[in-house]
């Protein structure tokens, strides 16, 4: 019967978020990467007085890193 089934514990390696959870996870990786690496680039700009070049590079690197994390975390499950 349906009541006899034991629930699967959360946090297993094959426990992927579904639906909206995947979207929020992807969005947070992308925004987080841009913010963190953009801030690091801004700090380098302040240190070296490069006029915003390092901030732009940091944002681009953060976006690339976020995309890599999204692909690794939310890619097709095996």
PDB file of N, CA, C and O in Angstrom:
ATOM      1  N   UNK A   1       0.820  -1.177   0.000  1.00  0.00           N
ATOM      2  CA  UNK A   1       0.000   0.000   0.000  1.00  0.00           C
ATOM      3  C   UNK A   1       0.870   1.249   0.000  1.00  0.00           C
ATOM      4  O   UNK A   1       2.072   1.197   0.262  1.00  0.00           O
ATOM      5  N   UNK A   2       0.242   2.348  -0.294  1.00  0.00           N
ATOM      6  CA  UNK A   2       0.987   3.593  -0.393  1.00  0.00           C
ATOM      7  C   UNK A   2       1.552   4.026   0.952  1.00  0.00           C
ATOM      8  O   UNK A   2       2.614   4.647   0.995  1.00  0.00           O
ATOM      9  N   UNK A   3       0.874   3.715   2.047  1.00  0.00           N
ATOM     10  CA  UNK A   3       1.347   4.112   3.362  1.00  0.00           C
ATOM     11  C   UNK A   3       2.517   3.282   3.853  1.00  0.00           C
ATOM     12  O   UNK A   3       3.165   3.661   4.828  1.00  0.00           O
ATOM     13  N   UNK A   4       2.806   2.157   3.206  1.00  0.00           N
ATOM     14  CA  UNK A   4       3.879   1.270   3.636  1.00  0.00           C
ATOM     15  C   UNK A   4       5.247   1.686   3.102  1.00  0.00           C
ATOM     16  O   UNK A   4       6.262   1.131   3.524  1.00  0.00           O
ATOM     17  N   UNK A   5       5.295   2.645   2.191  1.00  0.00           N
ATOM     18  CA  UNK A   5       6.555   3.062   1.599  1.00  0.00           C
ATOM     19  C   UNK A   5       7.318   3.950   2.574  1.00  0.00           C
ATOM     20  O   UNK A   5       6.742   4.829   3.216  1.00  0.00           O
ATOM     21  N   UNK A   6       8.614   3.711   2.673  1.00  0.00           N
ATOM     22  CA  UNK A   6       9.440   4.569   3.518  1.00  0.00           C
ATOM     23  C   UNK A   6       9.913   5.755   2.697  1.00  0.00           C
ATOM     24  O   UNK A   6      10.303   5.587   1.542  1.00  0.00           O
ATOM     25  N   UNK A   7       9.886   6.961   3.276  1.00  0.00           N
ATOM     26  CA  UNK A   7      10.338   8.131   2.520  1.00  0.00           C
ATOM     27  C   UNK A   7      11.843   8.092   2.304  1.00  0.00           C
ATOM     28  O   UNK A   7      12.607   7.619   3.145  1.00  0.00           O
ATOM     29  N   UNK A   8      12.235   8.600   1.158  1.00  0.00           N
ATOM     30  CA  UNK A   8      13.651   8.653   0.812  1.00  0.00           C
ATOM     31  C   UNK A   8      14.303   9.817   1.554  1.00  0.00           C
ATOM     32  O   UNK A   8      13.772  10.927   1.521  1.00  0.00           O
ATOM     33  N   UNK A   9      15.433   9.601   2.221  1.00  0.00           N
ATOM     34  CA  UNK A   9      16.066  10.713   2.945  1.00  0.00           C
ATOM     35  C   UNK A   9      16.600  11.761   1.978  1.00  0.00           C
ATOM     36  O   UNK A   9      17.079  11.436   0.891  1.00  0.00           O
ATOM     37  N   UNK A  10      16.510  13.017   2.389  1.00  0.00           N
ATOM     38  CA  UNK A  10      16.988  14.124   1.555  1.00  0.00           C
ATOM     39  C   UNK A  10      18.503  14.219   1.640  1.00  0.00           C
ATOM     40  O   UNK A  10      19.113  13.740   2.597  1.00  0.00           O
ATOM     41  N   UNK A  11      19.094  14.831   0.648  1.00  0.00           N
ATOM     42  CA  UNK A  11      20.521  15.072   0.638  1.00  0.00           C
ATOM     43  C   UNK A  11      21.358  13.983   0.012  1.00  0.00           C
ATOM     44  O   UNK A  11      22.583  14.000   0.135  1.00  0.00           O
ATOM     45  N   UNK A  12      20.730  13.040  -0.654  1.00  0.00           N
ATOM     46  CA  UNK A  12      21.498  11.999  -1.333  1.00  0.00           C
ATOM     47  C   UNK A  12      22.132  12.575  -2.591  1.00  0.00           C
ATOM     48  O   UNK A  12      21.663  13.593  -3.100  1.00  0.00           O
ATOM     49  N   UNK A  13      23.193  11.945  -3.107  1.00  0.00           N
ATOM     50  CA  UNK A  13      23.877  12.477  -4.291  1.00  0.00           C
ATOM     51  C   UNK A  13      22.973  12.628  -5.509  1.00  0.00           C
ATOM     52  O   UNK A  13      23.198  13.514  -6.333  1.00  0.00           O
ATOM     53  N   UNK A  14      21.955  11.779  -5.638  1.00  0.00           N
ATOM     54  CA  UNK A  14      21.076  11.885  -6.802  1.00  0.00           C
ATOM     55  C   UNK A  14      19.852  12.738  -6.513  1.00  0.00           C
ATOM     56  O   UNK A  14      18.859  12.658  -7.237  1.00  0.00           O
ATOM     57  N   UNK A  15      19.907  13.546  -5.474  1.00  0.00           N
ATOM     58  CA  UNK A  15      18.784  14.403  -5.087  1.00  0.00           C
ATOM     59  C   UNK A  15      18.905  15.744  -5.821  1.00  0.00           C
ATOM     60  O   UNK A  15      19.573  16.659  -5.338  1.00  0.00           O
ATOM     61  N   UNK A  16      18.259  15.858  -6.986  1.00  0.00           N
ATOM     62  CA  UNK A  16      18.319  17.070  -7.793  1.00  0.00           C
ATOM     63  C   UNK A  16      17.088  17.921  -7.530  1.00  0.00           C
ATOM     64  O   UNK A  16      15.988  17.386  -7.390  1.00  0.00           O
ATOM     65  N   UNK A  17      17.255  19.243  -7.460  1.00  0.00           N
ATOM     66  CA  UNK A  17      16.071  20.089  -7.339  1.00  0.00           C
ATOM     67  C   UNK A  17      15.239  19.999  -8.617  1.00  0.00           C
ATOM     68  O   UNK A  17      15.783  19.789  -9.701  1.00  0.00           O
ATOM     69  N   UNK A  18      13.940  20.155  -8.490  1.00  0.00           N
ATOM     70  CA  UNK A  18      13.099  20.038  -9.673  1.00  0.00           C
ATOM     71  C   UNK A  18      12.308  21.314  -9.891  1.00  0.00           C
ATOM     72  O   UNK A  18      12.036  22.062  -8.953  1.00  0.00           O
ATOM     73  N   UNK A  19      11.951  21.547 -11.120  1.00  0.00           N
ATOM     74  CA  UNK A  19      11.081  22.665 -11.465  1.00  0.00           C
ATOM     75  C   UNK A  19      11.677  24.014 -11.124  1.00  0.00           C
ATOM     76  O   UNK A  19      12.770  24.361 -11.572  1.00  0.00           O
ATOM     77  N   UNK A  20      10.938  24.774 -10.319  1.00  0.00           N
ATOM     78  CA  UNK A  20      11.358  26.126  -9.969  1.00  0.00           C
ATOM     79  C   UNK A  20      12.648  26.117  -9.160  1.00  0.00           C
ATOM     80  O   UNK A  20      13.414  27.079  -9.209  1.00  0.00           O
ATOM     81  N   UNK A  21      12.895  25.045  -8.417  1.00  0.00           N
ATOM     82  CA  UNK A  21      14.127  24.959  -7.635  1.00  0.00           C
ATOM     83  C   UNK A  21      15.359  25.007  -8.511  1.00  0.00           C
ATOM     84  O   UNK A  21      16.362  25.615  -8.137  1.00  0.00           O
ATOM     85  N   UNK A  22      15.300  24.373  -9.677  1.00  0.00           N
ATOM     86  CA  UNK A  22      16.435  24.418 -10.603  1.00  0.00           C
ATOM     87  C   UNK A  22      16.638  25.825 -11.140  1.00  0.00           C
ATOM     88  O   UNK A  22      17.772  26.285 -11.278  1.00  0.00           O
ATOM     89  N   UNK A  23      15.555  26.499 -11.440  1.00  0.00           N
ATOM     90  CA  UNK A  23      15.670  27.863 -11.947  1.00  0.00           C
ATOM     91  C   UNK A  23      16.267  28.807 -10.925  1.00  0.00           C
ATOM     92  O   UNK A  23      17.130  29.619 -11.257  1.00  0.00           O
ATOM     93  N   UNK A  24      15.809  28.707  -9.669  1.00  0.00           N
ATOM     94  CA  UNK A  24      16.353  29.570  -8.616  1.00  0.00           C
ATOM     95  C   UNK A  24      17.813  29.243  -8.333  1.00  0.00           C
ATOM     96  O   UNK A  24      18.609  30.140  -8.056  1.00  0.00           O
ATOM     97  N   UNK A  25      18.164  27.973  -8.401  1.00  0.00           N
ATOM     98  CA  UNK A  25      19.556  27.586  -8.192  1.00  0.00           C
ATOM     99  C   UNK A  25      20.439  28.160  -9.288  1.00  0.00           C
ATOM    100  O   UNK A  25      21.501  28.713  -9.001  1.00  0.00           O
ATOM    101  N   UNK A  26      20.016  28.036 -10.538  1.00  0.00           N
ATOM    102  CA  UNK A  26      20.795  28.571 -11.659  1.00  0.00           C
ATOM    103  C   UNK A  26      20.927  30.087 -11.556  1.00  0.00           C
ATOM    104  O   UNK A  26      22.010  30.637 -11.758  1.00  0.00           O
ATOM    105  N   UNK A  27      19.825  30.757 -11.241  1.00  0.00           N
ATOM    106  CA  UNK A  27      19.855  32.217 -11.118  1.00  0.00           C
ATOM    107  C   UNK A  27      20.785  32.659  -9.999  1.00  0.00           C
ATOM    108  O   UNK A  27      21.523  33.631 -10.156  1.00  0.00           O
ATOM    109  N   UNK A  28      20.757  31.960  -8.880  1.00  0.00           N
ATOM    110  CA  UNK A  28      21.617  32.354  -7.762  1.00  0.00           C
ATOM    111  C   UNK A  28      23.090  32.125  -8.082  1.00  0.00           C
ATOM    112  O   UNK A  28      23.938  32.918  -7.673  1.00  0.00           O
ATOM    113  N   UNK A  29      23.411  31.041  -8.815  1.00  0.00           N
ATOM    114  CA  UNK A  29      24.798  30.827  -9.224  1.00  0.00           C
ATOM    115  C   UNK A  29      25.276  31.946 -10.142  1.00  0.00           C
ATOM    116  O   UNK A  29      26.386  32.453  -9.980  1.00  0.00           O
ATOM    117  N   UNK A  30      24.451  32.327 -11.093  1.00  0.00           N
ATOM    118  CA  UNK A  30      24.854  33.362 -12.052  1.00  0.00           C
ATOM    119  C   UNK A  30      25.011  34.721 -11.380  1.00  0.00           C
ATOM    120  O   UNK A  30      26.014  35.404 -11.585  1.00  0.00           O
ATOM    121  N   UNK A  31      24.031  35.112 -10.585  1.00  0.00           N
ATOM    122  CA  UNK A  31      24.092  36.416  -9.922  1.00  0.00           C
ATOM    123  C   UNK A  31      25.201  36.428  -8.871  1.00  0.00           C
ATOM    124  O   UNK A  31      25.935  37.409  -8.748  1.00  0.00           O
ATOM    125  N   UNK A  32      25.319  35.339  -8.117  1.00  0.00           N
ATOM    126  CA  UNK A  32      26.369  35.271  -7.100  1.00  0.00           C
ATOM    127  C   UNK A  32      27.755  35.360  -7.703  1.00  0.00           C
ATOM    128  O   UNK A  32      28.620  36.063  -7.180  1.00  0.00           O
ATOM    129  N   UNK A  33      27.972  34.652  -8.800  1.00  0.00           N
ATOM    130  CA  UNK A  33      29.274  34.712  -9.462  1.00  0.00           C
ATOM    131  C   UNK A  33      29.599  36.104  -9.968  1.00  0.00           C
ATOM    132  O   UNK A  33      30.723  36.583  -9.821  1.00  0.00           O
ATOM    133  N   UNK A  34      28.607  36.750 -10.565  1.00  0.00           N
ATOM    134  CA  UNK A  34      28.836  38.103 -11.067  1.00  0.00           C
ATOM    135  C   UNK A  34      29.130  39.072  -9.927  1.00  0.00           C
ATOM    136  O   UNK A  34      30.022  39.912 -10.042  1.00  0.00           O
ATOM    137  N   UNK A  35      28.388  38.961  -8.834  1.00  0.00           N
ATOM    138  CA  UNK A  35      28.597  39.878  -7.710  1.00  0.00           C
ATOM    139  C   UNK A  35      29.950  39.659  -7.035  1.00  0.00           C
ATOM    140  O   UNK A  35      30.680  40.616  -6.777  1.00  0.00           O
ATOM    141  N   UNK A  36      30.278  38.418  -6.753  1.00  0.00           N
ATOM    142  CA  UNK A  36      31.527  38.138  -6.041  1.00  0.00           C
ATOM    143  C   UNK A  36      32.734  38.520  -6.889  1.00  0.00           C
ATOM    144  O   UNK A  36      33.616  39.242  -6.423  1.00  0.00           O
ATOM    145  N   UNK A  37      32.777  38.044  -8.124  1.00  0.00           N
ATOM    146  CA  UNK A  37      33.937  38.333  -8.961  1.00  0.00           C
ATOM    147  C   UNK A  37      33.951  39.778  -9.445  1.00  0.00           C
ATOM    148  O   UNK A  37      35.020  40.347  -9.668  1.00  0.00           O
ATOM    149  N   UNK A  38      32.781  40.374  -9.608  1.00  0.00           N
ATOM    150  CA  UNK A  38      32.735  41.802  -9.923  1.00  0.00           C
ATOM    151  C   UNK A  38      33.282  42.635  -8.780  1.00  0.00           C
ATOM    152  O   UNK A  38      33.992  43.614  -9.010  1.00  0.00           O
ATOM    153  N   UNK A  39      32.957  42.255  -7.543  1.00  0.00           N
ATOM    154  CA  UNK A  39      33.490  42.962  -6.374  1.00  0.00           C
ATOM    155  C   UNK A  39      34.998  42.791  -6.271  1.00  0.00           C
ATOM    156  O   UNK A  39      35.715  43.740  -5.954  1.00  0.00           O
ATOM    157  N   UNK A  40      35.479  41.583  -6.539  1.00  0.00           N
ATOM    158  CA  UNK A  40      36.924  41.367  -6.526  1.00  0.00           C
ATOM    159  C   UNK A  40      37.592  42.217  -7.603  1.00  0.00           C
ATOM    160  O   UNK A  40      38.657  42.789  -7.372  1.00  0.00           O
ATOM    161  N   UNK A  41      36.968  42.301  -8.783  1.00  0.00           N
ATOM    162  CA  UNK A  41      37.493  43.160  -9.841  1.00  0.00           C
ATOM    163  C   UNK A  41      37.468  44.616  -9.447  1.00  0.00           C
ATOM    164  O   UNK A  41      38.391  45.363  -9.773  1.00  0.00           O
ATOM    165  N   UNK A  42      36.424  45.036  -8.748  1.00  0.00           N
ATOM    166  CA  UNK A  42      36.345  46.425  -8.274  1.00  0.00           C
ATOM    167  C   UNK A  42      37.470  46.719  -7.286  1.00  0.00           C
ATOM    168  O   UNK A  42      38.075  47.791  -7.328  1.00  0.00           O
ATOM    169  N   UNK A  43      37.749  45.760  -6.394  1.00  0.00           N
ATOM    170  CA  UNK A  43      38.861  45.949  -5.456  1.00  0.00           C
ATOM    171  C   UNK A  43      40.188  46.084  -6.195  1.00  0.00           C
ATOM    172  O   UNK A  43      41.025  46.910  -5.830  1.00  0.00           O
ATOM    173  N   UNK A  44      40.381  45.275  -7.233  1.00  0.00           N
ATOM    174  CA  UNK A  44      41.603  45.383  -8.034  1.00  0.00           C
ATOM    175  C   UNK A  44      41.647  46.731  -8.738  1.00  0.00           C
ATOM    176  O   UNK A  44      42.714  47.334  -8.846  1.00  0.00           O
ATOM    177  N   UNK A  45      40.498  47.214  -9.222  1.00  0.00           N
ATOM    178  CA  UNK A  45      40.439  48.548  -9.839  1.00  0.00           C
ATOM    179  C   UNK A  45      40.857  49.635  -8.857  1.00  0.00           C
ATOM    180  O   UNK A  45      41.604  50.547  -9.211  1.00  0.00           O
ATOM    181  N   UNK A  46      40.376  49.535  -7.634  1.00  0.00           N
ATOM    182  CA  UNK A  46      40.730  50.536  -6.632  1.00  0.00           C
ATOM    183  C   UNK A  46      42.212  50.474  -6.296  1.00  0.00           C
ATOM    184  O   UNK A  46      42.846  51.498  -6.042  1.00  0.00           O
ATOM    185  N   UNK A  47      42.753  49.271  -6.296  1.00  0.00           N
ATOM    186  CA  UNK A  47      44.157  49.078  -5.947  1.00  0.00           C
ATOM    187  C   UNK A  47      45.080  49.559  -7.067  1.00  0.00           C
ATOM    188  O   UNK A  47      46.074  50.238  -6.808  1.00  0.00           O
ATOM    189  N   UNK A  48      44.746  49.203  -8.322  1.00  0.00           N
ATOM    190  CA  UNK A  48      45.628  49.520  -9.447  1.00  0.00           C
ATOM    191  C   UNK A  48      45.183  50.738 -10.246  1.00  0.00           C
ATOM    192  O   UNK A  48      45.895  51.174 -11.150  1.00  0.00           O
ATOM    193  N   UNK A  49      44.017  51.294  -9.925  1.00  0.00           N
ATOM    194  CA  UNK A  49      43.463  52.464 -10.621  1.00  0.00           C
ATOM    195  C   UNK A  49      43.394  52.229 -12.137  1.00  0.00           C
ATOM    196  O   UNK A  49      43.954  52.988 -12.928  1.00  0.00           O
ATOM    197  N   UNK A  50      42.688  51.148 -12.515  1.00  0.00           N
ATOM    198  CA  UNK A  50      42.594  50.782 -13.922  1.00  0.00           C
ATOM    199  C   UNK A  50      41.336  51.313 -14.604  1.00  0.00           C
ATOM    200  O   UNK A  50      41.141  51.056 -15.792  1.00  0.00           O
ATOM    201  N   UNK A  51      40.496  52.027 -13.914  1.00  0.00           N
ATOM    202  CA  UNK A  51      39.353  52.679 -14.540  1.00  0.00           C
ATOM    203  C   UNK A  51      38.203  51.763 -14.911  1.00  0.00           C
ATOM    204  O   UNK A  51      37.502  52.039 -15.884  1.00  0.00           O
ATOM    205  N   UNK A  52      37.984  50.699 -14.186  1.00  0.00           N
ATOM    206  CA  UNK A  52      36.833  49.838 -14.427  1.00  0.00           C
ATOM    207  C   UNK A  52      37.092  48.614 -15.287  1.00  0.00           C
ATOM    208  O   UNK A  52      36.192  47.796 -15.479  1.00  0.00           O
ATOM    209  N   UNK A  53      38.292  48.472 -15.803  1.00  0.00           N
ATOM    210  CA  UNK A  53      38.599  47.327 -16.654  1.00  0.00           C
ATOM    211  C   UNK A  53      38.540  46.033 -15.856  1.00  0.00           C
ATOM    212  O   UNK A  53      37.962  45.046 -16.310  1.00  0.00           O
ATOM    213  N   UNK A  54      39.134  46.033 -14.674  1.00  0.00           N
ATOM    214  CA  UNK A  54      39.156  44.822 -13.854  1.00  0.00           C
ATOM    215  C   UNK A  54      37.756  44.452 -13.380  1.00  0.00           C
ATOM    216  O   UNK A  54      37.453  43.269 -13.226  1.00  0.00           O
ATOM    217  N   UNK A  55      36.901  45.438 -13.148  1.00  0.00           N
ATOM    218  CA  UNK A  55      35.518  45.140 -12.752  1.00  0.00           C
ATOM    219  C   UNK A  55      34.794  44.420 -13.877  1.00  0.00           C
ATOM    220  O   UNK A  55      34.100  43.433 -13.633  1.00  0.00           O
ATOM    221  N   UNK A  56      34.945  44.895 -15.089  1.00  0.00           N
ATOM    222  CA  UNK A  56      34.324  44.239 -16.242  1.00  0.00           C
ATOM    223  C   UNK A  56      34.837  42.826 -16.439  1.00  0.00           C
ATOM    224  O   UNK A  56      34.065  41.911 -16.725  1.00  0.00           O
ATOM    225  N   UNK A  57      36.134  42.649 -16.286  1.00  0.00           N
ATOM    226  CA  UNK A  57      36.713  41.314 -16.418  1.00  0.00           C
ATOM    227  C   UNK A  57      36.186  40.407 -15.311  1.00  0.00           C
ATOM    228  O   UNK A  57      35.879  39.240 -15.553  1.00  0.00           O
ATOM    229  N   UNK A  58      36.083  40.947 -14.096  1.00  0.00           N
ATOM    230  CA  UNK A  58      35.574  40.160 -12.980  1.00  0.00           C
ATOM    231  C   UNK A  58      34.133  39.725 -13.188  1.00  0.00           C
ATOM    232  O   UNK A  58      33.778  38.588 -12.874  1.00  0.00           O
ATOM    233  N   UNK A  59      33.297  40.614 -13.714  1.00  0.00           N
ATOM    234  CA  UNK A  59      31.894  40.269 -13.972  1.00  0.00           C
ATOM    235  C   UNK A  59      31.803  39.173 -15.033  1.00  0.00           C
ATOM    236  O   UNK A  59      31.019  38.235 -14.893  1.00  0.00           O
ATOM    237  N   UNK A  60      32.600  39.291 -16.089  1.00  0.00           N
ATOM    238  CA  UNK A  60      32.587  38.278 -17.150  1.00  0.00           C
ATOM    239  C   UNK A  60      33.082  36.934 -16.626  1.00  0.00           C
ATOM    240  O   UNK A  60      32.498  35.895 -16.935  1.00  0.00           O
ATOM    241  N   UNK A  61      34.155  36.949 -15.836  1.00  0.00           N
ATOM    242  CA  UNK A  61      34.655  35.702 -15.259  1.00  0.00           C
ATOM    243  C   UNK A  61      33.645  35.095 -14.294  1.00  0.00           C
ATOM    244  O   UNK A  61      33.487  33.875 -14.247  1.00  0.00           O
ATOM    245  N   UNK A  62      32.961  35.937 -13.526  1.00  0.00           N
ATOM    246  CA  UNK A  62      31.933  35.446 -12.617  1.00  0.00           C
ATOM    247  C   UNK A  62      30.771  34.813 -13.358  1.00  0.00           C
ATOM    248  O   UNK A  62      30.236  33.794 -12.921  1.00  0.00           O
ATOM    249  N   UNK A  63      30.377  35.403 -14.470  1.00  0.00           N
ATOM    250  CA  UNK A  63      29.300  34.844 -15.274  1.00  0.00           C
ATOM    251  C   UNK A  63      29.729  33.503 -15.874  1.00  0.00           C
ATOM    252  O   UNK A  63      28.948  32.552 -15.884  1.00  0.00           O
ATOM    253  N   UNK A  64      30.953  33.423 -16.370  1.00  0.00           N
ATOM    254  CA  UNK A  64      31.451  32.161 -16.926  1.00  0.00           C
ATOM    255  C   UNK A  64      31.522  31.086 -15.845  1.00  0.00           C
ATOM    256  O   UNK A  64      31.149  29.937 -16.083  1.00  0.00           O
ATOM    257  N   UNK A  65      31.999  31.458 -14.664  1.00  0.00           N
ATOM    258  CA  UNK A  65      32.050  30.503 -13.569  1.00  0.00           C
ATOM    259  C   UNK A  65      30.667  30.052 -13.141  1.00  0.00           C
ATOM    260  O   UNK A  65      30.471  28.882 -12.811  1.00  0.00           O
ATOM    261  N   UNK A  66      29.706  30.965 -13.142  1.00  0.00           N
ATOM    262  CA  UNK A  66      28.327  30.608 -12.805  1.00  0.00           C
ATOM    263  C   UNK A  66      27.737  29.637 -13.814  1.00  0.00           C
ATOM    264  O   UNK A  66      27.027  28.703 -13.441  1.00  0.00           O
ATOM    265  N   UNK A  67      28.028  29.854 -15.084  1.00  0.00           N
ATOM    266  CA  UNK A  67      27.526  28.947 -16.120  1.00  0.00           C
ATOM    267  C   UNK A  67      28.136  27.561 -15.956  1.00  0.00           C
ATOM    268  O   UNK A  67      27.447  26.553 -16.113  1.00  0.00           O
ATOM    269  N   UNK A  68      29.428  27.509 -15.639  1.00  0.00           N
ATOM    270  CA  UNK A  68      30.074  26.210 -15.419  1.00  0.00           C
ATOM    271  C   UNK A  68      29.448  25.492 -14.237  1.00  0.00           C
ATOM    272  O   UNK A  68      29.205  24.287 -14.302  1.00  0.00           O
ATOM    273  N   UNK A  69      29.181  26.227 -13.142  1.00  0.00           N
ATOM    274  CA  UNK A  69      28.544  25.612 -11.978  1.00  0.00           C
ATOM    275  C   UNK A  69      27.137  25.116 -12.299  1.00  0.00           C
ATOM    276  O   UNK A  69      26.735  24.047 -11.841  1.00  0.00           O
ATOM    277  N   UNK A  70      26.395  25.883 -13.076  1.00  0.00           N
ATOM    278  CA  UNK A  70      25.041  25.459 -13.447  1.00  0.00           C
ATOM    279  C   UNK A  70      25.097  24.174 -14.258  1.00  0.00           C
ATOM    280  O   UNK A  70      24.304  23.260 -14.030  1.00  0.00           O
ATOM    281  N   UNK A  71      26.020  24.099 -15.193  1.00  0.00           N
ATOM    282  CA  UNK A  71      26.133  22.899 -16.025  1.00  0.00           C
ATOM    283  C   UNK A  71      26.547  21.705 -15.177  1.00  0.00           C
ATOM    284  O   UNK A  71      26.002  20.613 -15.342  1.00  0.00           O
ATOM    285  N   UNK A  72      27.502  21.894 -14.272  1.00  0.00           N
ATOM    286  CA  UNK A  72      27.948  20.786 -13.421  1.00  0.00           C
ATOM    287  C   UNK A  72      26.864  20.339 -12.453  1.00  0.00           C
ATOM    288  O   UNK A  72      26.661  19.141 -12.258  1.00  0.00           O
ATOM    289  N   UNK A  73      26.170  21.292 -11.847  1.00  0.00           N
ATOM    290  CA  UNK A  73      25.193  20.942 -10.813  1.00  0.00           C
ATOM    291  C   UNK A  73      23.853  20.491 -11.395  1.00  0.00           C
ATOM    292  O   UNK A  73      23.250  19.537 -10.902  1.00  0.00           O
ATOM    293  N   UNK A  74      23.392  21.167 -12.434  1.00  0.00           N
ATOM    294  CA  UNK A  74      22.059  20.909 -12.940  1.00  0.00           C
ATOM    295  C   UNK A  74      22.035  20.243 -14.305  1.00  0.00           C
ATOM    296  O   UNK A  74      20.986  20.171 -14.945  1.00  0.00           O
ATOM    297  N   UNK A  75      23.179  19.758 -14.753  1.00  0.00           N
ATOM    298  CA  UNK A  75      23.210  19.039 -16.032  1.00  0.00           C
ATOM    299  C   UNK A  75      22.362  17.794 -15.955  1.00  0.00           C
ATOM    300  O   UNK A  75      21.743  17.518 -14.928  1.00  0.00           O
ATOM    301  N   UNK A  76      22.331  17.057 -17.018  1.00  0.00           N
ATOM    302  CA  UNK A  76      21.499  15.853 -17.046  1.00  0.00           C
ATOM    303  C   UNK A  76      21.984  14.849 -16.017  1.00  0.00           C
ATOM    304  O   UNK A  76      23.172  14.526 -15.991  1.00  0.00           O
ATOM    305  N   UNK A  77      21.104  14.351 -15.175  1.00  0.00           N
ATOM    306  CA  UNK A  77      21.514  13.355 -14.179  1.00  0.00           C
ATOM    307  C   UNK A  77      21.869  12.032 -14.838  1.00  0.00           C
ATOM    308  O   UNK A  77      21.270  11.647 -15.841  1.00  0.00           O
ATOM    309  N   UNK A  78      22.831  11.352 -14.277  1.00  0.00           N
ATOM    310  CA  UNK A  78      23.258  10.080 -14.858  1.00  0.00           C
ATOM    311  C   UNK A  78      22.598   8.915 -14.169  1.00  0.00           C
ATOM    312  O   UNK A  78      22.843   7.764 -14.531  1.00  0.00           O
TER     313      UNK A  78
END
